[in-house]
């Protein structure tokens, strides 16, 4: 999976998204987010991408020591902040 810094993602978002590949977004060398394209219509590929996303999340949780519950709470809180 390709890793990009926050600044690179911001500056090249259109190009990176057009590549239709999953990305790990990093800040100062630490993973802070993921971009997973969901536009695929092929069910098998969608399942494959979902499984890959689960593996990436598990890996990220292992590296950070964050629990799944804390990750989901942070994701939910970030969603609330975005909608304000």
N, C-alpha and C positions, 0 to 999 in steps of 0.2 A: 504494500500500500504506500502510495506517495505521501511524503510529509512536506508540509509547507508552513512557513511562518505566517503570523497574522498579517503582517504588512504585505507579504507577497499575495496572500489570499485576497486581501482588500484590493490591491492594485491590479490583479490578474483574474479576478473572480469570473468574468465572462468567459475567458479562455479556458480556465481550469474546469468550469462547469460544463463547457462544450465537449471536453474530453470524455465525459460520462464515466469517470473513474472515481472510486472512493478516495477520500483524502483524510489525513490526520492533520489537524491544524494545531500548530505549536506556538507557544510564547516563551521566549528565552530557553528553547530546547525542551520544553515540557508540554506534553499533549494537553490541550485545553478544549478541543472540540473535534467533531467529526463531520464530514460532508459525505453523505451516501446518496447517490442519485436513485430516484425511485421511478423513473419514467419507463422502465422496461415492462413490456407486456407479456413476455414469456414467463409462465408460472414457475418452471424449473429454475430459470435464472433468478427470479425474484426470491425463491426459497434459498438458493445458493447465496445470494447477496445478504439475506437476513441472517443466515448462519454465519457468514463472514463477519457481519456487524456484531453479532453476539460474541464471537471470538475476540474481536478487537476491544469490545467493552470489557470483557473478562480480563484481557491482557492489561488494559489501562487501569482497571481496578486493582489488579495485582501489583502493578508498579507504584501506584499512589497510596495503596493501603485503604482506599475508600471502600465502604460497604456498598452493596447494590442498592440498599434502601437510601443511603445518603446520596448516591448518584441520582436516583430517581427523584428524590426530594429537591435536589439542586436543579435538575432539569425542569421540574414542574415550576419551581420558583423563577427560573430564567424565563419560562414561557409567560408567566404572569407579568414580569417586568417588561417584556417585549410588547405586550398587549395594552400597556398603559399609555 
